[in-house]
Amino acid sequence: MSNSTDFFKPFYANKGIMGILNITTDSFYDGGKYIEDKNIYFRVDAMLKEGVSIIDVGAYSSRPGACDIPESVETDNLLRAIRIIKQIEKKCIISVDTFRSHVALKCIAAGAHIINDISGGNLDNKMFDVVRDLQIPYVLMHMRGTPQNMMQNTTYEQGIIEALLQYFQKKINILTQKNIKKIILDPGFGFAKTLDQNFCILNHLNELLCFNYPLLVGLSRKSMVYKLLDTTSQHALNGTTVLHTLALYKGANILRVHDVKEAKETITLFNKTVSV
């Protein structure tokens, strides 16, 4: 992999788990669970014991129709969570789920390592410059519009796969011109995509390997699982595990998950299967 770095080697070799820590009130699955410091502490401690590779902290819900929150509130909540994580395990790799450059800057200064931007720089034109200046890994996700209106932007005249290929090529060109090399690609399951488009992406996920960057997939307990199975996000773990397995076979390097233990088991079984 010509674009890989030492940071990415473990994800190419063994796959990795990005554990979700939503310190929000309205996230689709676990909103409101991890608001108090003690609950954040117990959640982080549990994920570390279960084998998480990265903890992804988010303080701005990106579910369809989510409420906008002030930048100051997002910043304060993220910094609080980062402090708690550092108290538990100083060496823990922390990703910050934000599309705001000023929030990213403050969180990296506080000890975070990765910026996970759902907007691919579209919602803050200073984000790429912050990533360049800090020389940090950057998760480049595909989305149209905002969390408030993205589900009104699901028409792709050229088809969803071609749209993703064009989008990532354009964004990678901009990032590499800015000497940003530590890039992780995320096709953005559920973000400005219909159910059929989500499954089309999963079926063709391997086509995104052409860019030679690690692939992150966020499938955990999403509507593409529970709506198809006519259930709820609370009962979507089994379906999530099935899709995680398919994603690994299609080339995914990092699974972004709510359930670390189950994802770890999935990766262990997958790695054993492909090694014999």
N, C-alpha and C positions, 0 to 999 in steps of 0.2 A: 504494500500500500504506500504509494509515493507520498501521500499527504499525512501519513500517520506520524505521531510523536510518541515520546515515552509515556505521556499522559494517557494516550489511547490504547497502548499495547494490551493492557489487561482486558479491555472490552473486545478487541479483536480475537484474543486467545481464548477467553473463558466466558464471555458475555458478562453483563453487569446489571445491577438492580438499582434504579433510582426510586427511593421511597418517598411517597407523597406526605407532606406535612402541611395541611391546609389550616391556617390560623384565621379562618373566615367564618362568618355566620351563615352564609348561604351557598356554600359549595354543594354540588348535586348529591354527593354521597355522605360526606362527613362534616358538613357545615355545622359549626357550633360546638363540636366535640373538643377542640383543642384551642380554646380561648384562654383559659387560666394557665398560669405558669406551671402548676403541678401536673396538669394534664399534658402539656407540651413535654415536660420532663419525662413522664412515664412513656409517652409515645416514642420519643427519640430513643430512650433506653431500650425499649422493646425492639425497635427496628435494628439497632446496632447488634443486639444479641442474636437476631434472626439472620444476620449476614448482609445487611444493606451495603451497597457500594457508595452511593451518593444520597444525601438527604436533600430533597427539593422543597424549599419553603415558599409558600405562596400566601399573600395577604390580600389578594384581589381576585375574587371569584370570576372565572372565565366561562362559566356555564352559560348557555344561551339565555339572553335576557337578563343577565346579572346586573345588579346595581353598580353604578359608578361610585367610587369612594375617593375622598381627597388624598392627594399625594402624601400629605403629612401623616395621615392615619396609616396608610400602607407602610411608610418608612418606619414609623415608631413600632409597629407590630413586628415587622421583619427584624429590626435590630434587637428587639426583645427576644425573639426566637433564636437568633444567632448567638446571643450571649448564653442562653440556656444550653444550646448544643455544645458550645465551647467548654462549658462547665463540665459536661459529661465526658466528652471525648475531643481533645484539642486537635487530633489528627483527622477528624471526620471531614470528608469532602462535602462542602455545602454548595448547593445550587440555589439561586434566587429566581423565582418565577415572577418576573416583572417586565413590562414593556417601557418603563420610564427610565430615562438615562440618569437622572439625578438620584433616583432610588438605587439604581445599580451601583453608582459611584459610591454612595454612602455604605452600602452593604458590603462591597468588596473591601472598603477601608476597614470595616468592622471584622473582617476575617472570612468572608465568603469567597468561593473560588470560581464559580461558573455563573453565567447569566443565561437564563432560559426565557427567551423572548417569544411569546405567542404570535407577535405581529411581524416578525422578521424585519424590524426596523421601520415599519410603515406607520406606527403610531407615535414615533418620536424620532425625528431625523437626526438627533444627536447620538443615538444609541451606538451606531457603528464607530463613531469617533471615540466614544468612551471605551469600547471594547479594544480598539486599536491602541489607545494610550495605556491601558492597563495590561494589554497582552494576556488576556484571560480566555479560557474556552467559552464558546458561544453556541447555544442551541438555536439554530435557525429553523423556525417552524413556518408552515404554510397556513395562512388564514386570509380570508377576505373580510373587509369591514371591521367591525368591532364586536365584542361579545354581545352587545345590545342588538345588533342588526345582522350578524353574520349568516343567520339561517335564511335571510332574504337574498343571499348572494351565492346560490348553489348551481347556477347555470354556467356550464363550461362548453362553449361552442366546439372547441377542439378535442373535447374529452378530458376526463379528470387526470389521466396519467400524463398525457402530453402537456396539460396545464402545469402539473407539478414539475415536470422535467424543464419546461421553459422558465418557470419561476425560480427554481433552484439554480439553474445555470446563470440567470441574470444576477441573482443575489450573490452567488459565489464569485462572479466576476468583480462585483463591487467590493466585496470583502477582501479578496486577494490583492486587488489594486491598493488597498489600504494596509497590506501586509498582515492581514488577519488570517492565520492558518489553522488555528485550533477550532475547527467547525464541526458541529454535530448536526445532522439533518433529522428533522421530525416532520413527517407528512401531515400531521395535524388531524388525526382521526376525530371526526365530530365537529370540526371547525369549518363552517361554510361547506358542509358536505351532507348529502342525503345518505340514507341507510345503504342503498345500492352502491353509491360512490365509495363509501367506506369499505365495503367488501371488495370492490374492484381494486382499490388501493392495496388491500391486504393480499389479494391474489397476484398482484403485479409488483409487490414490494421490492423484489429482487432487481427490478429495472432501475431503482434508485442507487444501486451499488456502483453504477457507472461513474459516479463522482468521486469515489474512493475516500469517502468520509464515513465515520460511524453513523449508523441509523438508530435513532431512538423511536420507540413506539409507545404511545399512550392509549392503551385499549381498556384499561382497568375499569370494570363495572360501568362502562359507558352505555348510552342508549342503543348503540348498534348491537349490543348483547341483549339487554333486558327487553327492548321493544320487540325484537325478533322472537324471543322466547316467551313473550307475553308475561313478564314478571317485573320485578323492581330491581333497582341497583343493589338493594340489600341481599337479594337472592341471585346475584349474577356472578358469583365467584367461580362456579364450575365452568360457565360459558367463557369467562375471562381466561381461565387456564387453558382451555381449548384453543382460543385465539392466540394466546401467548406462544403456545407450542408451534402453531402454524407460522407465526411471525418469525420465530427463531429459525425455522427451516427455510424461510424466505430471505434470511440474511440479517435480521435485526440484531444489533449489538447490545442495546440497552433497553430494558423493560421499565417503564415508569408505572409504578404500582401502588395500590393501597395495601396489598397483602404480601408482605415481604417473605414470610415463611413459605407460602405456597409457590411464589415465583422462584425462590431459591431452589425448591425441590424440582420445579419444572426445568430449570437450567441444568441442574445436576443430572437429571435423567436424559436431557437432550445431549449434553456433552458426552455422556457415556455412550449413547447410541451412535453418535457420529465418530467416535474414537476407535470403535472395534471393527 
